[in-house]
Amino acid sequence: MRRMVLPGIARVSGASMEPTLHAGDLLLVLWGARARVGSLALVRLPRDEHGASRPIAVKRVTGTDPADPGRWWVERDNPRAGVDSWTVGSLAQEAILARVLLRIACRRRPFA
C-alpha cells in the first residue's frame, strides 16, 4: 500500500540544527515521505524521562540502526543543544513524519 505524501511548510524552533537551520527558518517538507540517509526530516521523538511528549523536531537522518535496519538513526547538527538518537535511541519508521526538501526562508532579521 502506498503512503500518502503531501507538501507542507514547517517553521524551525530551537537551536539543535544550527548552523544548518536557525529558529524561524521556514522549510518545505513532504509529509509522509520516507526517510533518506543524509536528508533532514521532521520526527516525533520518544517521550522524555517524565513521560511528557516532545515537540516535533527537525533532525538529520544518518542511517539505519545496525541492530535493527527497520529503525532510523537521527542526529542534531548542534552538539550543545537538543536531543537525538544518541540520547533516545533509534526511531521507528512511523516516527519519521516528513522529509525536508529545502529551506524556503531564513530566520527573521531586524531591519537596519
CORNOR-V151693 format. One record per residue. N is the residue number from 1. RES is the residue in three letters. OMEGA is omega as a letter, one per 40 degrees, with the letter a starting at -180 (* if undefined). NEAR is the number of other C-alpha atoms within 12 Angstrom. D_FIRST is the distance of its C-alpha to the first C-alpha in whole Angstrom. Layout:
n = [N,N]
res = [RES,RES]
omega = [OMEGA,OMEGA]
near = [NEAR,NEAR]
d_first = [D_FIRST,D_FIRST]
This chain:
n = [1,2,3,4,5,6,7,8,9,10,11,12,13,14,15,16,17,18,19,20,21,22,23,24,25,26,27,28,29,30,31,32,33,34,35,36,37,38,39,40,41,42,43,44,45,46,47,48,49,50,51,52,53,54,55,56,57,58,59,60,61,62,63,64,65,66,67,68,69,70,71,72,73,74,75,76,77,78,79,80,81,82,83,84,85,86,87,88,89,90,91,92,93,94,95,96,97,98,99,100,101,102,103,104,105,106,107,108,109,110,111,112]
res = [MET,ARG,ARG,MET,VAL,LEU,PRO,GLY,ILE,ALA,ARG,VAL,SER,GLY,ALA,SER,MET,GLU,PRO,THR,LEU,HIS,ALA,GLY,ASP,LEU,LEU,LEU,VAL,LEU,TRP,GLY,ALA,ARG,ALA,ARG,VAL,GLY,SER,LEU,ALA,LEU,VAL,ARG,LEU,PRO,ARG,ASP,GLU,HIS,GLY,ALA,SER,ARG,PRO,ILE,ALA,VAL,LYS,ARG,VAL,THR,GLY,THR,ASP,PRO,ALA,ASP,PRO,GLY,ARG,TRP,TRP,VAL,GLU,ARG,ASP,ASN,PRO,ARG,ALA,GLY,VAL,ASP,SER,TRP,THR,VAL,GLY,SER,LEU,ALA,GLN,GLU,ALA,ILE,LEU,ALA,ARG,VAL,LEU,LEU,ARG,ILE,ALA,CYS,ARG,ARG,ARG,PRO,PHE,ALA]
omega = [a,i,i,i,a,i,i,i,i,i,i,i,a,a,a,a,i,e,a,a,i,i,a,i,i,a,i,a,i,i,i,i,i,i,i,i,a,a,i,a,i,a,i,i,i,i,a,a,i,i,i,i,i,i,i,a,i,i,i,i,a,i,i,i,a,a,a,a,i,a,a,i,a,a,i,i,a,a,a,a,i,a,i,a,i,i,a,a,a,a,i,i,a,i,i,a,a,i,i,i,i,i,a,i,i,i,i,i,i,i,a,*]
near = [3,7,13,13,15,18,19,23,23,30,27,34,23,26,25,26,31,25,17,23,31,25,25,22,27,24,32,24,32,27,27,24,28,31,36,24,20,21,29,38,43,43,40,29,37,26,17,15,11,8,9,10,13,19,18,25,37,46,45,35,35,26,25,25,21,13,12,15,14,19,25,38,38,42,37,34,26,21,16,14,18,27,33,34,27,18,20,21,22,32,34,25,28,22,31,37,33,39,36,38,25,24,25,19,19,18,21,13,11,5,4,3]
d_first = [0,4,7,10,12,16,19,22,25,26,30,31,34,35,37,34,33,37,38,34,34,36,36,36,34,31,27,25,21,18,16,13,13,13,17,19,22,25,24,24,22,22,22,22,25,26,29,33,35,36,33,33,29,29,28,25,27,26,26,26,24,26,24,22,24,26,26,22,20,17,19,21,24,26,29,31,34,37,38,40,38,34,32,30,28,32,33,30,28,24,21,18,15,15,18,17,17,18,19,23,23,27,30,31,34,37,38,41,44,47,49,52]
